Amino acid sequence: MPLKTPPVQYDLIRLAGGLDQVTPTLSLPPGVARRAANFECSITGGYTRIAGYERYDGRPSPSAALYLILVCTISGTLAAGDSVTAAPSGATGKVIAVDGTSVVLTRVSVTDFVIGDTISVGGVAQATVDDIEGIATDGLLDATYKALAADDYRADIQAVPGAGSVLGVALYNGTVYAWRNAVGAASADMYKATGSGWTQVALGVELKFDAGKNPGIAEGNTVTGHSSGATGVVTRLVLESGTFAGNDAAGRLIFATVTGTFQNNEQLRVGGNHVADADGANADITLAPNGRYEAVVGNFGGGTANYRLYGCDGQNRAFEFDGTVFVPIKSGMTVDKPAHIAVHKQHLFLSFGASLQFSALGLPYQWTPLLGAGELAVSAPITNLLVLPGDQSSGALAVYTRNDTNVLYGTDSSNFSLSTFNTGTGAIAYTAQNMDQAYVLDDRGIMSLGTSLNFGNFLPASLTMNIRPFIQQRLTNVKASLVDRIKGQYRVFFGDKTGVYLTVLNGKLLGSMPVQFDHAVLCTAEGEASNGEAVSFFGSDDGFVYQLDRGTSFDGEEIFASLSLVYNAIRSPRILKRYRKASVELTGDSYASIAFGYDLGYRTTALTQPVDVDYSNDLRASYWDDMTWDNFVWDGSDLSPTEVQVEGTAENIAIRIASVSALFQPFTVNSIIVHYTPRRGLR
């Protein structure tokens, strides 16, 4: 009687749990990663190769670049970089590739090319248009041409002018701002991203005044020095104490420019009325170099038109900015260089070492205790200020030091109460962020306010306990953090160009995975663009600002992504299995290529270990309600199993997936089905 062959069995591996460097192998689910780079835990399941990033200065994004393929009879010479003009249509474009009779253009004009057009370069005819192909139907070719178009636009985008690293990035009213030292590093400058690139923000001129009296000074008034004849139009009245009605108003006047020079103690006049006295000469507003900027948006005036940007950098006075007028804020400190800032309960909060100071209620320019300003002391220098989730009545302010967490309750100086929330658990500077709750990076790893409350300052409170070796190696080199509210991610970045993406869904941790960039993330900003899109940016040591989660590359360079799953014994660690094949489920919306490999039997040298094999898949899909004729793919699919070859006999298998490319959009590896036949037990 012939022997009966065991039936083929199937093991479904759902990729989930993120990276785990410490848990014993046999205690882990098979979808956990033992090694990973540039994959993230997706809130919809599986592991997603991360999106790229690209340089930004307000000009068109490289990843938004389009291309057009013309099928031509070429009578002369066409080459990448040529600017072409068509007749009789009048259409224009720039050549990014020539492949046989196909001429690929980007920067195509609004005017359409037409069949029969003569294509000229510098007024000399070079080709005739026989057909207009649109985009490539081949997935790899399509991705290649998109990347070439992106490279052409990328060359336009410039670094923030100046020298050294970007000192800070802020997003305000849909516009990106950045700070960088001037050449020579004697000062710093502020820049605004515009459609023509970075434009320096003029900081203006300030003049101190006292003895202010009726009828007072209003923004828009022309102020004249009675003795000097100097003049300026007031762009901001900074009232720091007293009132004009009480004849004791004092503060500063902000001007865009001043003609002449005001003199100390001279009368300041508006319309012939003596309204105040100058308290010194006017001075240009400047910024000392080498700060580390952080900024928040606040509204002290009510209404949607009164949101303003408030910031500090540890080297200068705090400031307010409304998109036009830059106002240094005088706190009254002898060394007026706050390091951290928050807007909470209609107070502006600033930190000076271990001192937490707040302005008068609704008055960010006024810091006198007589009007409700005040100071609170903590046990060590403050590292982060974070307004905790909640409404105006229930919200509180987290005040972190390196080793402690404090929470400020109350609504104003009459009932503010600073309580110690957790002793021994604090936050490294620039790592406090809000999602469903507060998240920070502490000595033990990434912590949430909830876990530190439940577990105190013990290691189990860490959400990244499973990747503790990775975190511990980088604790002294933390640079920045941010959140991605679409993906449910808290992200922290280190000076060695690495970072960690921690994903949370409905309060449940899905996992953490490391990333490795080509550029250092030194400062960050996130919020909404003018079109409502959630966006995030970072500044780097090369002077560029980059937009995160954008494009298919690291600013034109390849993204190296790798994933190695834990050894999977399929619930039978002492039973040999004959592996026959596997099916990898990929989802995405672009062409993708992966290298698939695996290790057998703990990668023992007693077995012949296989080499990785490349597999590709076109995951593009077309939709009838969202397409442009000649610019879609009929037979694309955004979900596809990739059948891969697996051979060998061992007690377990560890699957590897890698991708190295500057062309591909993110794709998700959802699950892997392994086909195998059970064999005998190990002897």
C-alpha positions as CSV (number, residue, x, y, z in Angstrom):
1,M,0.0,0.0,0.0
2,P,1.6,3.4,-1.1
3,L,2.4,5.9,1.6
4,K,0.0,8.7,1.9
5,T,1.5,12.2,1.3
6,P,0.5,14.7,4.0
7,P,-1.8,17.4,2.7
8,V,-0.4,20.9,2.0
9,Q,-1.3,23.3,4.8
10,Y,-1.6,27.0,4.9
11,D,-0.4,29.5,7.6
12,L,-1.7,33.0,7.5
13,I,0.7,35.6,8.9
14,R,-1.0,38.9,9.6
15,L,1.6,41.6,9.8
16,A,1.0,43.5,13.1
17,G,2.7,44.5,16.3
18,G,5.7,46.5,14.9
19,L,9.3,46.0,15.9
20,D,10.3,43.9,18.9
21,Q,13.9,43.6,19.8
22,V,13.6,42.1,23.3
23,T,10.8,39.5,23.6
24,P,11.8,35.9,23.2
25,T,11.1,34.5,19.8
26,L,8.6,31.8,20.8
27,S,6.6,34.3,22.7
28,L,5.9,36.5,19.7
29,P,3.1,36.4,17.1
30,P,4.5,35.6,13.7
31,G,3.6,39.0,12.2
32,V,6.0,40.9,14.5
33,A,9.2,42.3,13.0
34,R,12.6,41.5,14.5
35,R,14.4,44.1,12.3
36,A,12.9,46.9,10.3
37,A,13.7,50.2,8.7
38,N,11.4,52.7,6.9
39,F,8.2,50.7,7.4
40,E,5.4,51.9,9.6
41,C,2.4,50.3,11.3
42,S,-0.7,51.1,9.4
43,I,-3.9,52.0,11.2
44,T,-5.7,49.8,8.6
45,G,-3.4,46.8,9.3
46,G,-0.1,45.6,7.9
47,Y,3.2,47.4,7.5
48,T,3.5,50.3,5.1
49,R,6.7,51.4,3.5
50,I,6.9,55.1,4.5
51,A,6.4,58.0,2.2
52,G,9.3,60.1,1.2
53,Y,10.0,63.8,1.8
54,E,11.0,66.6,-0.5
55,R,12.5,70.1,-0.2
56,Y,10.1,73.0,0.2
57,D,10.2,76.8,-0.3
58,G,6.7,77.6,-1.4
59,R,7.2,76.8,-5.1
60,P,5.4,73.9,-6.8
61,S,6.1,70.6,-5.1
62,P,8.3,68.2,-7.1
63,S,5.9,65.3,-6.4
64,A,3.1,67.3,-8.0
65,A,4.9,67.5,-11.3
66,L,3.2,66.0,-14.3
67,Y,4.6,64.7,-17.6
68,L,3.2,64.2,-21.1
69,I,4.4,61.7,-23.8
70,L,4.4,62.8,-27.4
71,V,5.0,60.2,-30.2
72,C,7.1,62.1,-32.8
73,T,8.9,61.8,-36.0
74,I,12.3,63.2,-35.0
75,S,14.1,65.0,-37.8
76,G,16.7,66.8,-35.7
77,T,18.0,66.4,-32.2
78,L,16.0,66.5,-28.9
79,A,17.6,65.9,-25.5
80,A,16.7,66.1,-21.9
81,G,16.8,69.7,-20.7
82,D,15.6,71.2,-24.0
83,S,12.8,73.8,-23.8
84,V,10.4,73.2,-26.8
85,T,7.7,75.2,-28.5
86,A,5.1,73.8,-30.8
87,A,3.5,75.4,-33.9
88,P,0.8,76.1,-34.8
89,S,-0.7,75.2,-31.3
90,G,1.7,77.5,-29.3
91,A,2.2,74.8,-26.6
92,T,5.4,74.6,-24.7
93,G,7.2,72.2,-22.4
94,K,10.6,70.9,-21.3
95,V,12.1,67.6,-22.4
96,I,12.9,65.1,-19.6
97,A,13.5,62.0,-21.7
98,V,13.6,60.8,-25.3
99,D,13.0,57.1,-25.8
100,G,12.9,56.2,-29.5
101,T,10.0,58.1,-31.0
102,S,8.6,59.0,-27.5
103,V,9.4,62.5,-26.3
104,V,8.6,63.0,-22.7
105,L,7.8,66.5,-21.5
106,T,7.1,68.3,-18.2
107,R,6.3,72.0,-17.4
108,V,3.7,71.6,-20.2
109,S,1.8,74.8,-20.9
110,V,-2.0,75.2,-20.4
111,T,-2.2,75.3,-24.2
112,D,-2.5,71.8,-25.5
113,F,-0.2,70.1,-28.0
114,V,-2.0,68.9,-31.2
115,I,-1.2,66.2,-33.7
116,G,0.8,67.7,-36.6
117,D,2.6,70.3,-34.4
118,T,6.1,71.1,-35.3
119,I,8.4,70.9,-32.3
120,S,11.2,73.5,-32.2
121,V,14.1,74.2,-29.9
122,G,15.5,77.7,-30.0
123,G,13.4,78.4,-33.1
124,V,14.8,75.4,-35.1
125,A,12.4,72.6,-36.0
126,Q,13.4,69.2,-34.6
127,A,10.3,66.9,-34.7
128,T,6.7,66.5,-35.7
129,V,3.9,65.3,-33.4
130,D,2.3,62.1,-34.7
131,D,0.3,61.1,-31.6
132,I,-0.3,62.2,-28.0
133,E,0.1,59.2,-25.7
134,G,-0.5,60.9,-22.4
135,I,1.1,58.8,-19.6
136,A,2.9,55.5,-19.8
137,T,0.8,52.4,-19.5
138,D,3.8,50.5,-18.2
139,G,3.9,50.9,-14.4
140,L,7.7,51.1,-14.1
141,L,8.0,53.6,-17.0
142,D,5.2,55.7,-15.5
143,A,7.0,55.9,-12.1
144,T,10.3,56.7,-13.9
145,Y,8.9,59.6,-15.8
146,K,7.1,61.0,-12.7
147,A,10.5,60.9,-10.9
148,L,12.2,62.7,-13.8
149,A,9.6,65.4,-13.8
150,A,9.9,65.7,-10.0
151,D,13.7,66.1,-10.3
152,D,13.3,68.9,-12.8
153,Y,11.0,70.9,-10.4
154,R,13.2,70.0,-7.4
155,A,16.1,71.9,-8.9
156,D,14.2,75.1,-8.5
157,I,13.7,74.8,-4.8
158,Q,16.3,76.5,-2.6
159,A,17.6,76.4,1.0
160,V,16.6,79.1,3.5
161,P,19.1,81.9,2.8
162,G,21.9,82.2,5.4
163,A,24.4,79.8,7.0
164,G,24.2,76.7,9.2
165,S,21.2,74.6,10.2
166,V,17.6,75.7,10.1
167,L,16.8,77.0,13.6
168,G,13.1,76.5,13.5
169,V,10.0,76.0,11.3
170,A,6.5,77.2,11.9
171,L,3.2,76.9,10.1
172,Y,0.8,79.8,10.4
173,N,-2.3,80.6,8.4
174,G,-1.3,77.9,5.8
175,T,2.2,79.5,5.3
176,V,5.5,78.0,6.3
177,Y,8.1,80.2,8.1
178,A,11.7,79.4,8.9
179,W,14.6,80.8,10.8
180,R,18.3,80.5,10.0
181,N,21.5,82.3,10.9
182,A,22.7,85.0,8.6
183,V,26.0,84.5,6.8
184,G,28.7,85.1,9.3
185,A,26.3,84.0,12.2
186,A,26.2,87.4,13.8
187,S,22.4,87.4,13.7
188,A,19.4,85.3,12.6
189,D,16.7,86.0,10.1
190,M,13.1,85.0,9.6
191,Y,11.8,83.9,6.2
192,K,8.5,83.2,4.6
193,A,7.8,80.5,1.9
194,T,6.2,82.1,-1.2
195,G,5.4,81.1,-4.8
196,S,8.8,82.5,-5.8
197,G,10.8,80.9,-2.9
198,W,12.0,82.2,0.5
199,T,11.3,85.8,1.2
200,Q,12.9,87.5,4.2
201,V,10.4,88.9,6.8
202,A,11.1,92.5,7.7
203,L,11.1,92.7,11.5
204,G,10.6,96.5,11.7
205,V,11.6,99.1,14.2
206,E,10.6,99.6,17.9
207,L,10.5,102.7,20.1
208,K,9.9,102.7,23.8
209,F,7.6,105.4,25.2
210,D,6.3,106.5,28.6
211,A,4.1,109.2,30.1
212,G,1.4,108.3,27.6
213,K,-1.7,110.5,27.9
214,N,-4.9,111.4,26.2
215,P,-5.9,111.2,23.4
216,G,-3.4,108.4,23.1
217,I,-1.9,106.5,20.2
218,A,-3.6,104.1,17.9
219,E,-2.3,101.7,15.2
220,G,-2.2,103.5,11.9
221,N,-1.3,106.8,13.5
222,T,1.7,108.8,12.2
223,V,3.9,109.6,15.2
224,T,6.3,112.5,14.9
225,G,9.2,113.4,17.3
226,H,8.7,117.0,18.3
227,S,12.5,117.7,18.5
228,S,13.9,115.3,16.0
229,G,11.3,115.5,13.3
230,A,11.5,111.7,13.0
231,T,8.3,110.0,11.8
232,G,6.8,106.6,11.6
233,V,3.4,104.9,11.1
234,V,2.5,102.7,14.0
235,T,1.9,99.1,13.0
236,R,1.5,97.8,16.5
237,L,0.8,99.6,19.9
238,V,2.4,97.5,22.6
239,L,0.9,98.7,25.9
240,E,2.9,97.2,28.7
241,S,1.6,99.2,31.7
242,G,-0.7,102.0,32.7
243,T,-3.4,103.6,30.5
244,F,-3.6,106.7,28.3
245,A,-6.7,107.8,30.2
246,G,-4.6,107.7,33.4
247,N,-1.7,109.6,31.8
248,D,0.7,106.9,32.7
249,A,0.7,104.6,29.7
250,A,4.1,103.0,28.9
251,G,5.2,100.5,26.3
252,R,6.6,100.3,22.8
253,L,5.6,101.4,19.3
254,I,6.3,99.1,16.4
255,F,7.0,100.7,13.0
256,A,7.7,99.0,9.6
257,T,10.2,101.8,8.9
258,V,11.2,105.1,10.5
259,T,12.3,108.3,8.8
260,G,15.0,110.0,10.9
261,T,15.9,109.1,14.5
262,F,13.7,109.7,17.5
263,Q,15.5,111.3,20.5
264,N,15.3,110.3,24.2
265,N,12.7,112.2,26.2
266,E,11.3,114.1,23.3
267,Q,7.6,114.6,22.9
268,L,5.8,112.2,20.6
269,R,3.0,113.9,18.8
270,V,0.0,112.6,16.8
271,G,-1.8,115.3,14.8
272,G,-0.1,118.0,16.8
273,N,-1.2,116.5,20.1
274,H,1.5,115.6,22.7
275,V,0.6,111.9,23.4
276,A,3.7,110.4,25.0
277,D,7.4,110.8,25.5
278,A,10.2,108.8,23.8
279,D,12.1,106.5,26.2
280,G,15.3,106.3,24.2
281,A,15.9,106.2,20.5
282,N,14.3,103.9,18.0
283,A,16.1,100.6,17.3
284,D,15.9,98.1,14.5
285,I,14.4,94.8,15.7
286,T,17.0,92.1,15.3
287,L,17.4,88.4,16.3
288,A,20.5,87.0,18.0
289,P,21.8,83.8,16.3
290,N,21.8,80.2,17.3
291,G,18.3,79.9,18.8
292,R,16.1,76.9,18.8
293,Y,12.7,78.2,17.8
294,E,9.3,76.8,18.8
295,A,6.0,78.4,18.0
296,V,2.3,78.1,18.8
297,V,-0.8,79.8,17.5
298,G,-3.0,81.8,19.9
299,N,-5.9,84.1,19.9
300,F,-6.2,86.9,22.5
301,G,-8.5,89.1,20.6
302,G,-11.4,86.8,19.8
303,G,-12.8,86.2,16.3
304,T,-11.1,84.3,13.5
305,A,-9.0,87.3,12.4
306,N,-7.0,87.5,15.6
307,Y,-5.1,84.3,15.6
308,R,-1.4,85.1,15.8
309,L,1.9,83.2,15.9
310,Y,3.8,83.3,19.3
311,G,7.3,81.9,19.6
312,C,10.6,81.9,21.4
313,D,14.1,80.4,20.9
314,G,16.1,80.6,24.1
315,Q,18.3,83.4,22.7
316,N,15.9,86.3,22.1
317,R,12.7,87.8,23.6
318,A,9.5,85.9,22.8
319,F,7.5,87.3,19.9
320,E,4.1,87.7,18.3
321,F,3.6,87.7,14.6
322,D,0.4,88.3,12.6
323,G,1.9,87.6,9.1
324,T,3.1,91.2,8.7
325,V,4.0,92.7,12.0
326,F,6.7,91.2,14.2
327,V,6.4,92.2,17.9
328,P,9.1,91.3,20.5
329,I,7.5,90.6,23.9
330,K,9.1,92.1,26.9
331,S,8.5,89.8,29.9
332,G,10.5,91.9,32.4
333,M,13.1,89.2,33.1
334,T,16.7,90.6,33.4
335,V,17.8,87.9,30.9
336,D,14.7,87.8,28.7
337,K,15.4,84.7,26.7
338,P,12.5,82.2,27.2
339,A,13.1,78.6,25.9
340,H,9.5,77.2,25.8
341,I,6.1,78.7,25.1
342,A,2.4,77.9,25.4
343,V,-0.9,79.7,25.1
344,H,-3.3,78.5,27.8
345,K,-6.4,79.8,29.4
346,Q,-5.9,83.2,27.6
347,H,-2.5,83.6,29.2
348,L,0.9,83.5,27.4
349,F,3.2,81.1,29.3
350,L,7.0,81.3,29.0
351,S,9.7,79.2,30.7
352,F,13.0,80.6,32.0
353,G,15.0,77.7,33.4
354,A,12.9,76.4,36.4
355,S,10.6,79.4,36.3
356,L,7.2,79.3,34.6
357,Q,5.8,82.8,34.0
358,F,2.5,83.8,32.6
359,S,1.1,87.1,31.2
360,A,-2.0,89.0,32.4
361,L,-5.3,87.5,31.3
362,G,-5.9,88.2,27.7
363,L,-2.9,90.6,27.6
364,P,0.2,88.9,26.1
365,Y,2.2,92.2,26.3
366,Q,1.6,92.8,30.0
367,W,3.6,91.0,32.6
368,T,2.9,93.0,35.8
369,P,1.4,91.1,38.8
370,L,-1.0,94.0,39.3
371,L,-2.9,92.9,36.2
372,G,-2.8,89.2,36.9
373,A,0.6,88.1,35.6
374,G,2.6,85.7,37.7
375,E,5.4,83.2,38.2
376,L,5.4,79.5,39.3
377,A,8.6,77.6,40.3
378,V,9.3,74.0,39.5
379,S,12.1,71.7,40.8
380,A,14.3,71.8,37.6
381,P,14.6,73.5,34.3
382,I,11.5,73.1,32.2
383,T,11.9,71.0,29.0
384,N,8.4,71.1,27.5
385,L,5.1,73.0,27.9
386,L,2.0,71.2,26.5
387,V,-1.7,72.1,26.7
388,L,-3.5,68.9,27.4
389,P,-6.6,67.8,25.6
390,G,-9.8,69.3,27.1
391,D,-12.1,72.3,26.9
392,Q,-11.5,75.8,28.3
393,S,-12.9,74.7,31.6
394,S,-11.3,71.3,32.0
395,G,-8.1,71.6,30.1
396,A,-4.8,71.8,31.9
397,L,-1.1,72.6,31.1
398,A,1.5,69.9,31.4
399,V,4.8,71.3,32.6
400,Y,7.7,68.8,32.1
401,T,11.2,68.8,33.5
402,R,13.8,66.2,32.5
403,N,12.7,63.9,35.4
404,D,9.2,65.1,36.5
405,T,5.8,65.8,35.2
406,N,3.7,68.6,36.6
407,V,0.2,69.7,35.7
408,L,-1.1,73.3,36.1
409,Y,-4.8,73.4,36.9
410,G,-7.0,76.5,37.2
411,T,-8.0,79.4,35.0
412,D,-6.1,82.4,36.1
413,S,-3.7,83.7,38.8
414,S,-6.4,83.6,41.5
415,N,-6.7,79.8,41.3
416,F,-3.7,78.4,39.3
417,S,-2.3,75.3,41.1
418,L,0.8,73.5,39.9
419,S,0.7,69.9,41.0
420,T,3.3,67.1,40.7
421,F,1.7,64.4,38.5
422,N,4.6,62.0,38.4
423,T,8.0,62.1,40.1
424,G,10.7,60.4,38.1
425,T,9.0,60.5,34.8
426,G,9.6,63.6,32.7
427,A,10.3,64.5,29.1
428,I,13.3,65.3,26.9
429,A,13.1,68.8,25.4
430,Y,11.0,69.2,22.2
431,T,9.3,65.8,22.5
432,A,5.9,66.6,24.0
433,Q,3.0,66.2,21.6
434,N,-0.8,65.7,21.7
435,M,-2.9,63.1,20.0
436,D,-5.6,61.2,22.0
437,Q,-3.4,62.1,25.0
438,A,0.0,63.6,25.7
439,Y,3.1,61.7,24.5
440,V,6.7,62.4,25.3
441,L,10.1,60.7,25.2
442,D,11.5,60.0,28.6
443,D,14.5,58.0,29.8
444,R,12.4,54.8,29.7
445,G,11.1,55.5,26.1
446,I,8.0,57.0,24.7
447,M,5.4,57.6,27.4
448,S,1.8,58.6,27.4
449,L,0.2,60.6,30.3
450,G,-2.1,57.6,30.9
451,T,0.7,55.0,31.1
452,S,2.8,57.1,33.4
453,L,-0.3,57.6,35.7
454,N,-0.9,53.8,35.7
455,F,2.6,52.5,36.0
456,G,4.5,55.4,37.5
457,N,8.2,55.7,36.6
458,F,8.7,52.0,36.0
459,L,9.8,50.5,32.6
460,P,6.3,49.0,31.9
461,A,5.0,52.5,31.5
462,S,7.1,52.8,28.3
463,L,5.2,52.3,25.1
464,T,8.4,51.4,23.3
465,M,9.7,48.9,25.8
466,N,10.0,46.4,22.9
467,I,12.5,48.6,21.1
468,R,14.4,49.7,24.2
469,P,17.9,49.0,22.8
470,F,17.2,51.3,19.8
471,I,15.9,54.1,22.0
472,Q,18.6,53.9,24.7
473,Q,21.4,54.3,22.1
474,R,19.9,57.6,21.1
475,L,18.6,59.3,24.3
476,T,21.4,61.8,24.3
477,N,20.8,62.8,20.7
478,V,17.1,63.7,20.6
479,K,16.2,66.6,18.3
480,A,12.5,66.9,17.5
481,S,9.1,65.4,17.4
482,L,5.7,65.8,15.8
483,V,2.4,63.9,15.2
484,D,0.7,62.7,12.1
485,R,-3.0,63.0,12.9
486,I,-4.1,61.2,9.7
487,K,-1.9,58.1,10.4
488,G,-2.3,58.3,14.2
489,Q,1.4,58.5,14.7
490,Y,3.7,60.1,17.3
491,R,7.1,60.6,15.8
492,V,10.4,61.4,17.5
493,F,13.7,62.1,15.6
494,F,17.4,61.8,16.6
495,G,20.5,63.5,15.4
496,D,21.9,60.4,13.6
497,K,19.0,60.8,11.0
498,T,17.0,58.1,12.6
499,G,13.5,58.2,14.2
500,V,10.7,56.2,15.6
501,Y,7.1,56.2,14.3
502,L,4.6,55.0,17.0
503,T,1.1,54.3,15.8
504,V,-2.0,54.5,17.9
505,L,-5.6,53.6,16.9
506,N,-8.5,54.5,19.2
507,G,-6.2,54.6,22.2
508,K,-4.6,51.2,21.4
509,L,-0.9,50.9,20.6
510,L,-0.4,49.2,17.2
511,G,3.4,49.2,17.3
512,S,6.6,51.2,16.9
513,M,9.0,51.1,14.0
514,P,12.3,52.9,13.2
515,V,13.0,55.1,10.2
516,Q,16.3,56.1,8.7
517,F,16.4,59.3,6.7
518,D,19.1,60.8,4.4
519,H,18.7,64.1,6.2
520,A,18.7,65.1,9.9
521,V,15.4,66.3,11.4
522,L,16.4,69.2,13.7
523,C,13.1,71.1,14.1
524,T,9.5,70.4,13.0
525,A,6.1,72.0,12.3
526,E,2.7,70.4,11.5
527,G,-0.8,71.7,10.8
528,E,-3.1,72.5,8.0
529,A,-2.2,74.0,4.6
530,S,-4.3,76.7,3.1
531,N,-6.4,74.0,1.3
532,G,-7.1,72.2,4.6
533,E,-4.6,69.4,3.9
534,A,-2.7,68.1,6.9
535,V,1.0,68.8,6.3
536,S,4.2,68.6,8.2
537,F,7.7,70.0,7.7
538,F,11.2,69.7,9.1
539,G,14.3,71.8,9.0
540,S,17.7,70.2,8.5
541,D,21.4,70.9,8.9
542,D,21.9,71.7,5.2
543,G,19.6,74.8,5.4
544,F,16.7,73.2,3.6
545,V,13.1,72.8,4.8
546,Y,11.6,69.5,3.8
547,Q,7.9,68.5,3.5
548,L,7.3,65.1,5.1
549,D,5.1,62.3,3.7
550,R,5.5,63.7,0.2
551,G,6.8,62.1,-2.9
552,T,8.5,58.7,-3.6
553,S,12.1,59.5,-2.5
554,F,14.2,61.1,0.1
555,D,14.4,64.4,-1.8
556,G,15.5,62.5,-5.0
557,E,17.5,59.8,-3.3
558,E,16.4,56.1,-2.9
559,I,14.4,55.0,0.1
560,F,15.9,51.8,1.5
561,A,13.2,49.9,3.4
562,S,13.5,46.5,5.0
563,L,11.5,44.2,7.1
564,S,12.5,40.9,8.8
565,L,9.8,39.0,10.6
566,V,10.3,36.9,13.7
567,Y,11.1,33.2,13.2
568,N,7.8,31.5,12.7
569,A,7.4,27.8,13.8
570,I,3.7,27.7,12.9
571,R,2.8,26.6,16.4
572,S,5.1,23.6,16.2
573,P,8.6,24.6,17.1
574,R,9.9,21.0,17.1
575,I,8.2,19.8,13.9
576,L,10.0,20.1,10.6
577,K,8.0,21.6,7.7
578,R,8.6,21.4,4.0
579,Y,8.0,24.9,2.7
580,R,6.5,25.1,-0.8
581,K,5.5,28.7,-1.7
582,A,4.1,31.8,-0.2
583,S,1.6,34.5,-1.2
584,V,2.3,38.2,-0.2
585,E,-0.7,40.5,-0.2
586,L,0.3,44.0,-1.3
587,T,-1.9,47.1,-1.5
588,G,-1.0,50.5,-2.9
589,D,-1.7,52.8,-5.8
590,S,1.6,52.7,-7.7
591,Y,4.0,50.3,-9.3
592,A,5.9,48.5,-6.6
593,S,8.8,46.1,-6.5
594,I,10.0,44.1,-3.5
595,A,12.8,41.7,-2.8
596,F,11.5,38.6,-1.0
597,G,13.8,36.4,1.0
598,Y,13.7,34.1,4.0
599,D,15.9,32.3,6.5
600,L,15.4,28.7,7.5
601,G,16.0,27.0,10.8
602,Y,17.5,30.0,12.6
603,R,19.7,30.5,9.6
604,T,21.7,27.4,10.4
605,T,24.7,26.7,8.2
606,A,23.6,23.1,8.0
607,L,21.0,24.2,5.5
608,T,21.4,26.0,2.2
609,Q,20.0,29.4,2.8
610,P,18.2,31.0,-0.2
611,V,19.0,34.3,-1.9
612,D,16.5,37.1,-2.2
613,V,14.4,37.3,-5.3
614,D,12.8,40.4,-6.8
615,Y,9.1,40.6,-7.6
616,S,7.1,43.5,-9.1
617,N,3.4,44.4,-9.2
618,D,1.5,47.3,-10.8
619,L,-0.9,48.4,-8.0
620,R,-2.3,51.4,-9.9
621,A,-6.1,51.4,-10.2
622,S,-8.5,53.6,-12.3
623,Y,-11.8,55.0,-11.2
624,W,-14.4,56.2,-13.6
625,D,-15.3,59.2,-11.4
626,D,-11.7,60.4,-10.8
627,M,-9.6,60.4,-14.0
628,T,-8.4,62.4,-16.9
629,W,-8.6,60.9,-20.4
630,D,-5.3,59.5,-21.6
631,N,-4.0,59.7,-18.0
632,F,-5.3,56.6,-16.4
633,V,-4.6,52.8,-16.4
634,W,-7.3,50.4,-17.5
635,D,-6.0,47.2,-15.9
636,G,-4.5,48.4,-12.7
637,S,-5.3,47.0,-9.3
638,D,-4.7,48.5,-5.8
639,L,-4.8,45.0,-4.2
640,S,-2.8,42.1,-5.4
641,P,-1.2,38.9,-4.1
642,T,2.3,38.3,-5.2
643,E,3.1,34.6,-5.5
644,V,6.6,33.9,-4.4
645,Q,8.8,30.8,-4.4
646,V,9.7,29.2,-1.1
647,E,11.7,26.0,-0.8
648,G,13.4,24.0,1.9
649,T,12.7,22.0,5.1
650,A,13.3,23.4,8.6
651,E,11.5,23.8,11.9
652,N,10.9,27.5,11.3
653,I,11.1,30.3,8.8
654,A,11.8,34.0,9.1
655,I,10.6,36.1,6.1
656,R,12.3,39.2,4.8
657,I,10.9,41.9,2.5
658,A,13.0,44.8,1.2
659,S,12.5,47.7,-1.2
660,V,15.2,50.1,-2.6
661,S,13.8,52.7,-4.9
662,A,13.3,56.5,-5.5
663,L,10.3,55.7,-7.8
664,F,7.6,54.0,-5.8
665,Q,4.7,55.4,-3.8
666,P,4.1,53.8,-0.4
667,F,2.8,50.2,-0.4
668,T,1.4,48.1,2.4
669,V,2.3,44.4,3.1
670,N,-0.9,43.2,4.7
671,S,-0.3,39.5,5.2
672,I,1.6,36.5,4.0
673,I,0.3,33.0,3.4
674,V,2.9,30.3,3.7
675,H,2.2,26.9,2.0
676,Y,3.9,24.0,3.8
677,T,3.7,20.3,4.5
678,P,4.4,19.0,8.1
679,R,7.2,16.5,8.3
680,R,8.7,14.6,11.3
681,G,9.8,15.9,14.6
682,L,13.3,17.1,15.4
683,R,15.6,14.4,16.8
